[in-house]
Amino acid sequence: MVDLPPARRIRLPERELPSGERSAEIALSVHEAGQGPPIVLCHGFPELAYSWRHQMLALADAGFHVIAPDQRGYGASDAPASIDAYGLEYLTGDLAALLDALGIERAVFAGHDWGGFVAWAMPVMYPQRVAGVIGVNTPYVPFPTTDLLRKAFTEDERLYILWFQQPGVAEAVLDRNPRLVFEKLICGAAPIRADMVQAGRAGADANPFRRLDTMKPAGPALLSDAEIEVYAKAYARNGFRGPINWYRNVDRNRARFPDASTRPLSLPCLMITAEWDAALPPSMAKHMPSLLSDLEMHMIPGCGHWTQHDKPEQLNQLMVDWLTRRFPPARGR
């Protein structure tokens, strides 16, 4: 079983954000490894910093200072009570403040799933703090609004993002047995027949979270029992409220930060797509060369949504190769 270096809690002081809001003091649980050019790994939903365990040590061995936080609301990090406290300005503000706490001027940000949306927003919200961006499955594209999603899914219960919007509803289901989420969902995938929106228009149910008791995993398990237990214990302790609150800000984020994933960027960027990810299919990234002037793109064949677990060696190779070429570690590493 691969593990992470021990975490330490880093307290981020109360601070003013570029949007004008003030972020209250918050503590993040942060894992670090290695020395060299810094890279921050941003996990997705429903995951943890632990999701990067296969990448973290590989990147550190390649000569990089790797930083993997449990983000706001997740794992051993603080989970504010307010829904608004999970807006994009706070998620990105935490990462900028984390760099301050670690004495780092600029870093590469890599993100998967929801963490990808945060990583891509960083050069828009904090351009002076970002050396480069790596998108893992998540392209440089705005998160869809609930109005847009309801055009494909006429019943909120049929799409997990819409089902998540009503406070307390999803938590009442998921908090009862967190282990089921990871036993049933983090598994291998099959070739894509239709992406999530196409499936919704065809009448499919894209909300596995409300039928975990009866559903069968879509493919082979990607986690061992011991790895599942790491996630199950974390979510049994804190529940799903904080992570789900990220979804309850999607409309607010689009209204307040419309250019967060639409502004042209000129910094070094790497986009890694997964051939069989129905939620974030490679087709979603086809427009990116028109917005990003320094972009390299790769697709991992036969890989589903959970790329760090599904194809760790391929992902590590792509990340290490690009980082070594664009941000060379010091000689002798």
BAMI-707151 format. One record per residue: residue in one letter; y, z, x of N, C-alpha, C in turn. Coordinates in steps of 0.2 Angstrom, whole numbers, padded with zeros to 4 digits, always signed. Each point is the difference from the previous one (the first is absolute). Layout:
% residues N
AYZXYZXYZX;...
This chain:
% residues 333
M-0006+0000+0004+0006+0000-0004+0006+0000+0004;V+0004-0005+0000+0007+0000+0003+0005+0004-0003;D+0003+0004+0004+0005+0005-0002+0007-0002+0003;L+0005+0003-0003+0007+0000+0003+0002+0006+0005;P+0004-0001+0004+0003+0006+0004+0003+0005-0005;P+0000+0006+0002+0002+0005-0005+0007-0001-0002;A+0002+0001-0006+0007-0001-0003+0004+0006+0001;R+0007-0001+0000+0004+0005+0001+0006-0001-0006;R+0002+0005-0003+0005-0001-0005+0007+0000+0003;I+0004-0006-0001+0006-0001+0002+0005+0001-0005;R+0005+0004+0000+0005+0002-0005+0006-0005+0001;L+0001-0004-0005+0006-0004+0000+0006+0003-0004;P+0005+0001+0003+0006+0004-0003+0003-0004-0006;E+0004+0004-0004+0004-0004-0005+0004-0005+0003;R+0001-0005-0003+0004-0006+0003+0003-0004-0006;E+0005-0004+0002+0003-0005-0004-0004-0007+0001;L-0001-0003-0005-0004-0007+0001+0005-0005-0001;P-0001-0006+0003+0005-0006-0001+0002-0002-0007;S-0005+0002-0005+0002-0002-0007+0005+0005-0003;G+0001+0006+0004+0005+0005-0002-0003+0006-0003;E-0007+0000-0002-0003+0006-0002-0001+0004+0006;R-0002+0007-0001-0002+0004+0005-0007+0002-0001;S-0004+0000+0006-0007+0002+0000+0000+0007+0001;A-0004+0004-0004-0001+0007+0002-0005+0000+0006;E+0001+0006+0003-0005+0001+0006-0007-0001-0003;I-0004-0003+0005-0007-0001-0002-0004+0000+0006;A-0006+0002+0000-0005+0000+0006-0005-0005-0001;L-0002-0004+0005-0005-0005+0000-0005+0002+0005;S-0007-0001-0002-0005+0001+0005-0001-0006+0004;V+0000+0000+0006+0000-0006+0004-0005+0001+0006;H-0004-0006+0001-0004+0000+0005+0003-0005+0006;E-0001+0002+0006+0002-0004+0005-0005-0001+0006;A+0000-0006+0003-0004-0001+0006+0003-0005+0004;G-0001+0000+0007+0002-0004+0005+0007+0000+0002;Q+0002-0004+0005+0006-0001+0002+0002-0007+0001;G+0006-0002-0001+0002-0006+0001+0005-0002-0005;P+0001-0007-0002+0004-0002-0005-0003+0003-0007;P+0005+0003-0004-0002+0003-0006-0002-0005-0006;I-0005+0002-0004-0002-0003-0006-0002+0005-0005;V+0004-0001-0006-0002+0005-0005-0004-0004-0005;L-0006+0004-0002-0004-0003-0005+0001+0003-0007;C+0001-0004-0005+0002+0002-0007-0006-0002-0004;H-0004+0005-0003-0005-0001-0004+0002-0001-0007;G-0005-0003-0004+0001-0001-0007-0003+0005-0005;F-0001-0003-0006-0003+0004-0006-0007-0002-0001;P-0005+0005-0001+0001+0007+0000-0003+0003+0007;E+0004+0000+0005-0003+0001+0006+0004+0005+0004;L-0001+0000+0007+0003+0006+0004+0001-0004+0007;A+0004+0004+0004+0000-0002+0007-0007-0001+0003;Y-0005+0004-0003-0007-0001+0003-0002-0007-0001;S+0003-0004-0005-0003-0007-0001+0001-0004+0006;W+0005+0002+0005+0001-0004+0006-0004+0002+0006;R-0005+0005-0001-0004+0003+0005-0003-0005+0005;H-0003-0006-0002-0003-0005+0004+0006-0004+0004;Q+0006+0000-0003+0005-0004+0004+0004+0005+0005;M+0001+0006-0002+0004+0004+0004-0002+0001+0007;L-0007+0001+0001-0002+0001+0007-0001-0006+0004;A-0001-0006-0004+0000-0006+0003+0007-0002+0003;L+0005+0001-0004+0007-0001+0002+0002+0004+0006;A-0002+0007-0001+0002+0004+0006-0003-0002+0006;D-0007-0002+0000-0003-0002+0006+0003-0006+0003;A+0003-0004-0004+0003-0006+0002+0007+0001+0003;G+0003+0006+0000+0006+0002+0003+0006+0001-0005;F-0002+0002-0006+0006+0001-0005+0000+0007-0002;H+0006+0003-0002+0001+0006-0003-0001-0001-0007;V-0005+0003-0003-0002-0002-0007+0002+0007-0004;I+0003-0002-0006+0002+0006-0004-0002-0002-0007;A-0004+0005-0003-0003-0001-0007+0002+0006-0004;P+0005-0001-0005+0001+0006-0004-0004-0001-0007;D-0001+0006-0002-0002+0000-0008+0007+0000-0003;Q+0001-0005-0004+0007-0002-0002+0002+0005-0006;R+0006+0000-0002+0002+0005-0005-0004+0000-0006;G-0002+0006-0002-0005+0001-0006-0007-0001+0002;Y-0002-0001+0006-0007-0001+0002-0002+0005+0004;G-0007+0001+0000-0004+0004+0005+0004+0007+0001;A+0001+0002+0006+0003+0006+0002+0007+0000+0001;S+0004-0006-0002+0007+0000-0001+0003+0003-0006;D+0006+0001+0000+0003+0003-0006+0000-0005-0006;A+0000+0003-0006+0000-0005-0006+0006+0003-0005;P+0006-0003+0001+0005+0002-0004-0002-0001-0008;A+0003+0004-0004-0001+0000-0007+0003-0006-0004;S+0006-0002+0002+0003-0005-0004-0003-0007+0001;I+0000-0004-0005-0003-0007+0001+0005-0004+0004;D+0007+0001-0001+0004-0004+0004+0000+0001+0007;A-0003+0006+0002-0001+0002+0007-0004-0005+0004;Y-0004-0004-0004-0004-0005+0003+0002-0007+0000;G+0007-0001-0001+0003-0007+0001+0000-0002+0007;L+0001-0007+0000+0000-0003+0007+0005+0003+0005;E+0005+0002-0002+0005+0003+0004-0003+0006+0004;Y-0004+0004-0004-0003+0006+0003-0006-0001+0004;L-0004-0005-0002-0006-0002+0004+0002-0003+0007;T+0005-0004+0000+0003-0003+0006+0004+0005+0004;G+0004+0004-0003+0003+0005+0003-0004+0005+0004;D-0006+0002-0003-0004+0004+0004-0002-0003+0006;L-0002-0006+0000-0002-0003+0007+0006+0000+0005;A+0006-0002-0002+0005+0000+0004+0001+0007+0003;A+0000+0005-0004+0001+0007+0002-0006+0002+0005;L-0006-0002-0002-0005+0001+0005+0001-0002+0007;L+0003-0006+0000+0001-0003+0007+0005+0005+0003;D+0005+0002-0003+0005+0005+0002-0003+0006+0003;A-0005+0003-0004-0003+0006+0002-0004-0001+0006;L-0003-0006+0001-0004-0002+0006+0004-0002+0006;G+0006-0001-0001+0005-0003+0006-0002-0007+0001;I-0001-0004-0005-0002-0007+0001+0006-0004-0004;E+0003-0005+0004+0005-0004-0002-0002-0005-0005;R-0006-0004+0002-0002-0006-0004-0008+0000+0001;A-0003-0002-0006-0007+0000+0000-0002-0007-0004;V-0007-0002+0002-0003-0005-0005-0003+0004-0006;F+0001-0003-0006-0003+0003-0006-0005-0004-0002;A-0006+0003-0001-0006-0004-0003-0002+0004-0007;G-0001-0004-0005-0002+0002-0006-0005-0003-0004;H-0004+0003-0004-0005-0003-0004+0001+0003-0007;D-0001-0005-0005+0001+0002-0007+0007+0002-0001;W+0001+0006-0004+0006+0003-0001+0004+0001+0007;G-0004+0002+0005+0004+0001+0006+0003-0006+0003;G-0003-0006-0002+0003-0007+0002+0006-0001-0003;F+0001+0002-0006+0007-0001-0003+0005+0004+0003;V-0002+0006+0002+0005+0005+0004+0001-0003+0007;A-0005-0002+0003+0001-0003+0007+0005-0006+0000;W-0001-0005-0005+0004-0006-0001+0007+0002-0002;A+0001+0006-0003+0007+0002-0002+0004+0003+0005;M-0004+0002+0005+0004+0004+0006+0005-0005+0004;P-0002-0006+0001+0006-0004+0004+0006-0002-0005;V-0001+0001-0006+0005-0001-0005+0005+0006+0000;M-0004+0006-0001+0004+0006-0001+0002+0003+0006;Y-0004-0001+0006+0002+0003+0006-0001-0005+0006;P+0003-0005+0000-0001-0005+0005+0001+0002+0007;Q+0004+0005+0002+0001+0002+0007-0006+0004+0002;R-0005+0002-0005-0006+0004+0002-0006-0003+0001;V+0000-0007-0002-0006-0004+0000-0001-0005+0005;A-0005+0000+0004-0001-0005+0006-0004-0006-0003;G-0005+0002-0005-0004-0005-0003-0004+0002-0006;V-0003-0004-0003-0004+0002-0006-0006-0003+0000;I-0006+0003-0002-0006-0002-0002-0002+0001-0007;G-0001-0005-0004-0003+0000-0006-0007-0001+0000;V-0004+0005-0003-0007+0000-0001-0002-0001-0007;N-0001-0006-0002-0002-0002-0007+0007-0001-0004;T+0005+0005+0001+0006+0000-0004+0005-0005+0003;P+0002-0005-0004+0005-0005+0003+0007+0002-0001;Y+0004-0003+0003+0007+0001-0001+0003-0003-0007;V-0001+0004-0005+0001-0002-0007+0002+0006-0004;P+0004+0000-0005+0002+0006-0004-0006+0002-0004;F+0000+0007-0001-0006+0003-0005+0002-0003-0007;P-0005-0002-0004+0002-0003-0006+0002+0006-0005;T+0005-0002-0004+0002+0005-0005-0005+0001-0006;T+0001+0005-0004-0004+0001-0006+0001-0006-0005;D+0006-0002-0001+0001-0005-0004-0004-0007+0001;L+0000-0001+0007-0004-0006+0002-0007+0001-0001;L-0003+0006+0002-0007+0001-0001-0002+0000-0007;R+0004+0002-0005-0001+0000-0007-0001-0007-0003;K+0003-0005+0004-0001-0006-0003-0008-0003+0001;A-0003+0003+0005-0007-0001+0001-0005+0005-0003;F+0002+0006+0000-0004+0005-0003+0004+0003-0006;T-0002-0002-0006+0003+0002-0006-0001+0007-0002;E-0005+0003+0002-0002+0007-0001+0001+0004+0007;D+0004+0005+0000+0001+0004+0006-0007+0003+0003;E-0005+0002-0004-0006+0003+0002-0004-0005+0004;R+0001-0007+0000-0004-0005+0003+0003-0001+0007;L+0005+0003+0002+0003-0001+0007+0002+0007+0003;Y-0003+0002+0005+0001+0007+0003+0007+0001+0001;I+0004-0005+0003+0007+0001+0001+0004+0002-0006;L-0002-0003-0006+0004+0001-0006-0003+0007-0003;W-0006+0001+0001-0003+0007-0003+0003+0005+0004;F+0001-0001+0007+0003+0006+0004+0007+0002-0003;Q+0004-0004-0004+0007+0001-0001+0001+0006-0004;Q-0004+0002-0004+0001+0006-0004-0002+0006+0003;P+0005+0005+0002-0002+0006+0004-0006+0004-0003;G-0004+0002+0004-0006+0004-0002-0006-0003-0003;V+0001-0006-0002-0006-0004-0003-0006-0001+0005;A+0002-0004+0006-0005-0001+0005-0002+0006+0003;E+0005+0005+0002-0002+0006+0003-0006+0004-0004;A+0001+0000-0006-0005+0003-0004-0007-0002+0001;V-0001-0007+0001-0006-0003+0001-0002+0001+0007;L+0004-0002+0005-0002+0000+0007-0001+0006+0003;D+0004+0005-0002+0000+0007+0004-0007+0004-0002;R-0003-0003-0005-0006+0004-0002-0006-0001+0005;N+0000-0006+0003-0006-0001+0005+0003-0005+0005;P+0004+0002+0005+0003-0005+0005-0005-0004+0004;R-0006+0004+0001-0005-0004+0004-0002-0006-0003;L-0001-0001-0007-0002-0006-0003+0005-0006+0002;V+0006+0001+0001+0005-0005+0002-0003-0004+0006;F-0002+0004+0005-0001-0003+0006-0008-0002+0001;E-0004+0003-0004-0007-0002-0001+0000-0007-0003;K+0004-0001-0005+0000-0006-0004+0004-0006+0002;L+0006+0002+0003+0005-0006+0001+0000-0002+0007;I-0001+0004+0005+0000-0002+0007-0006-0003+0002;C-0001-0007-0001-0006-0003+0001+0001-0007+0002;G-0005-0004+0002+0001-0007+0002+0002-0004-0006;A+0002-0006+0001+0002-0005-0005-0004-0006+0000;A+0002-0005-0005-0004-0006-0001+0006-0005+0000;P-0002-0007+0001+0005-0005-0001+0004+0001-0006;I+0007-0002+0001+0004+0001-0006-0001-0006-0005;R-0001+0002-0006+0000-0005-0006+0007-0001-0003;A+0004+0006+0000+0007+0000-0003+0003+0006+0003;D+0007-0001+0002+0004+0006+0002+0001+0004-0006;M+0003+0006+0001+0001+0005-0005+0004-0003-0006;V+0005-0003+0001+0004-0003-0006-0004-0005-0004;Q-0003-0005+0004-0004-0005-0003-0006+0004-0005;A-0003+0005+0003-0005+0003-0004+0003+0003-0006;G+0006+0003+0001+0003+0003-0006+0001-0005-0006;R+0003-0005+0002+0001-0005-0005-0006-0003-0003;A-0006+0001+0003-0006-0002-0002-0004+0005-0004;G+0004+0006-0001-0003+0005-0004-0004+0006+0004;A+0000-0001+0006-0004+0005+0004+0003+0007+0000;D-0004+0005+0002+0003+0007+0001+0001+0001+0007;A+0006+0001+0002+0001+0002+0007+0002+0007+0001;N-0003+0004-0003+0001+0008+0000-0006+0003+0001;P-0003+0000+0006-0007+0004+0002+0001+0007-0001;F+0006+0003+0001+0001+0007+0001-0002+0004-0007;R+0001-0003-0005-0002+0003-0007-0007+0000-0002;R-0004-0004+0004-0007-0001-0002-0005+0001+0006;L+0003+0005+0005-0004+0001+0006-0007+0003-0002;D-0001+0004-0005-0006+0003-0002-0006-0005-0001;T+0002-0006-0003-0005-0004-0002+0000-0007+0005;M+0005-0001+0003+0000-0006+0004-0004+0000+0006;K-0003-0006+0002-0004-0001+0006+0005-0002+0006;P-0001+0002+0006+0004-0003+0006-0001-0007+0000;A+0006-0004+0002+0000-0007+0000-0004-0003+0006;G-0001+0005+0005-0004-0003+0006-0003+0006+0004;P-0002-0001+0006-0003+0006+0004+0006+0005+0002;A-0002+0006+0000+0004+0005+0002+0003-0001+0007;L+0006+0002+0001+0004-0001+0007+0001+0007+0003;L-0002+0005-0004+0001+0007+0003-0006+0004+0000;S-0002+0004+0005-0005+0004+0000+0001+0006-0004;D-0005+0004-0002+0001+0006-0004+0005+0005+0003;A+0000+0000+0007+0004+0005+0004+0008-0003-0001;E+0001-0006+0000+0006-0003+0000+0003+0001-0007;I-0004-0001-0005+0002+0001-0007+0002+0007-0001;E-0003+0004+0003+0001+0008-0001+0007+0001+0003;V+0002-0003+0005+0007+0001+0003+0005-0002-0006;Y-0001-0006-0003+0005-0002-0005-0001+0005-0006;A-0006+0001-0002-0001+0005-0006+0003+0006+0000;K+0000+0003+0006+0003+0007+0001+0007+0000+0000;A+0003-0005+0003+0007-0001+0000+0003-0001-0007;Y-0003-0004-0004+0002-0001-0007-0002+0005-0005;A-0005+0004+0002-0002+0006-0004+0006+0005+0001;R+0002+0001+0006+0005+0005+0001+0007-0002-0003;N+0002-0006+0000+0007-0002-0002+0000-0004-0006;G-0005-0003-0002+0000-0005-0006+0003-0006+0002;F+0001-0004-0006+0002-0007+0001+0008-0001-0002;R+0003+0005-0002+0007+0000-0003+0005-0003+0005;G+0000+0002+0006+0005-0003+0005-0002-0007+0001;P-0006-0002+0002-0001-0007+0001+0001-0005-0006;I-0001+0003-0006+0001-0005-0006+0007+0000-0001;N+0004+0005+0002+0008-0001-0001+0003-0005+0004;W-0004-0003+0005+0003-0006+0003+0000-0006-0004;Y-0005+0000-0005+0000-0006-0005+0005+0001-0005;R+0002+0006-0001+0005+0001-0006+0007-0001+0002;N+0001-0003+0006+0006-0002+0003+0001-0007+0001;V-0005-0004-0002+0000-0007+0001+0006-0004-0003;D+0002+0002-0006+0005-0003-0003+0007+0002+0003;R+0000+0006+0001+0006+0003+0003+0001-0003+0007;N-0005-0001+0004+0001-0003+0006+0003-0007+0000;R-0003-0004-0005+0002-0007+0000+0008+0000-0002;A+0002+0004-0005+0007+0000-0002+0004+0003+0005;R-0002+0005+0004+0005+0003+0005+0000-0004+0007;F-0006-0003+0002-0001-0003+0006-0003-0007-0001;P+0004-0005-0003-0003-0006-0001-0002-0005+0006;D+0004+0002+0005-0002-0004+0006-0005+0003+0005;A-0003+0005-0002-0004+0004+0004-0006-0004+0003;S-0002-0005-0004-0006-0005+0003+0002-0007-0001;T+0007-0002-0001+0002-0007-0001+0005-0002+0006;R+0003+0005+0003+0005-0002+0006-0004-0003+0005;P+0003-0006+0003-0003-0003+0006+0000+0005+0006;L-0005+0000+0004-0001+0004+0006-0001-0004+0006;S+0002+0002+0006+0000-0003+0006-0004+0004+0005;L-0002+0006-0001-0004+0004+0004-0007-0002+0001;P-0004+0001+0005-0007-0002+0000-0004+0003-0005;C-0004-0004-0004-0004+0002-0005-0007-0003+0000;L-0005+0004-0002-0007-0002+0000-0003+0001-0007;M-0003-0005-0003-0002+0001-0007-0008-0001+0001;I-0004+0005-0002-0007-0001+0000-0003+0000-0008;T-0002-0005-0002-0003+0000-0007-0007+0001+0000;A-0003+0001-0006-0007+0001-0001-0003-0005-0005;E-0005-0004+0002-0002-0005-0004-0002+0002-0007;W-0003+0006-0001-0003+0001-0006+0004+0006-0004;D+0006+0001+0002+0004+0005-0003+0003-0003-0007;A-0002+0002-0006+0002-0002-0006+0007+0003-0002;A+0001+0006+0002+0007+0003-0001+0005-0003+0004;L-0001-0002+0006+0005-0002+0005-0003-0006+0003;P-0001-0006-0004-0003-0006+0003+0004-0003+0005;P-0003-0004+0005+0003-0003+0005+0006-0005-0003;S-0001-0003-0006+0005-0004-0003+0006+0003-0001;M+0001+0006+0000+0006+0004-0001+0004+0000+0006;A-0003-0002+0006+0004+0000+0006+0002-0007+0002;K-0001-0005-0004+0001-0007+0002+0008-0002+0001;H+0004+0004-0003+0007-0001+0000+0003+0003+0006;M-0003+0004+0004+0003+0004+0005+0003-0003+0005;P-0003-0006+0003+0004-0004+0005+0007-0002-0001;S+0001-0001-0007+0007-0002-0002+0005+0006+0001;L-0002+0006+0000+0004+0006+0000+0000+0003+0007;L-0005+0000+0004-0001+0003+0006+0000-0005+0006;S+0005+0001+0004+0000-0006+0005-0004+0002+0006;D-0003+0006+0001-0004+0001+0006-0007+0003-0003;L-0004-0004-0003-0005+0002-0004-0007-0003+0003;E-0005+0005+0001-0007-0003+0002-0004+0002-0006;M-0005-0004-0002-0004+0002-0006-0007-0002+0002;H-0005+0005-0003-0007-0001+0001-0003+0003-0006;M-0006-0003-0002-0004+0002-0005-0007+0002+0002;I-0002+0006-0002-0007+0003+0002-0005-0003-0006;P-0005-0004+0002-0004-0003-0005-0005+0006-0002;G-0002-0001-0007-0005+0004-0003+0002+0008+0000;C+0007+0001+0000+0003+0007-0001+0003+0001-0006;G-0002+0006-0003+0003+0002-0006+0007+0004+0001;H+0002+0004-0005+0006+0003+0000+0000+0006+0005;W-0005+0003+0002+0000+0006+0004-0002-0002+0007;T+0005-0004+0003-0001-0003+0006-0001+0005+0006;Q+0003+0005+0000-0001+0005+0006-0007+0002+0000;H-0004+0001-0006-0007+0002+0000-0005-0006+0000;D+0002-0005-0003-0004-0006-0001-0001-0004+0007;K+0005-0002+0003+0000-0004+0006+0004+0004+0006;P-0002+0006+0002+0005+0003+0004+0000-0003+0007;E-0005-0003+0003+0000-0003+0006+0005-0006+0000;Q-0001-0004-0005+0004-0006-0001+0008+0001+0000;L+0001+0006-0004+0007+0002-0001+0003+0003+0006;N-0004+0004+0004+0002+0002+0006+0002-0005+0005;Q-0005-0005+0001+0001-0006+0004+0007-0003-0001;L+0001-0002-0006+0006-0003-0002+0006+0004+0001;M+0000+0006-0001+0006+0005+0001+0001+0001+0007;V-0005+0001+0004+0001+0001+0007+0002-0006+0004;D-0003-0006-0002+0002-0006+0003+0008-0001-0001;W+0002+0000-0006+0007-0001-0001+0005+0005+0003;L-0002+0006-0001+0004+0005+0003+0001+0000+0007;T-0006-0002+0004+0000+0000+0007+0005-0006+0002;R+0000-0006-0004+0004-0005+0002+0007+0001-0001;R+0002+0003-0006+0007+0001-0002+0003+0006+0003;F-0004+0005+0001+0003+0007+0002-0005+0002+0006;P+0000-0003+0005-0005+0002+0006+0001+0007+0002;P-0005+0004+0000+0000+0007+0003+0001-0001+0007;A+0002+0006+0003+0002+0000+0007-0006-0002+0004;R+0001-0002+0006-0005-0002+0005-0005+0006+0002;G-0006-0001+0001-0004+0005+0002-0004+0004-0006;R+0002-0002-0006-0003+0003-0006-0007-0004-0002;
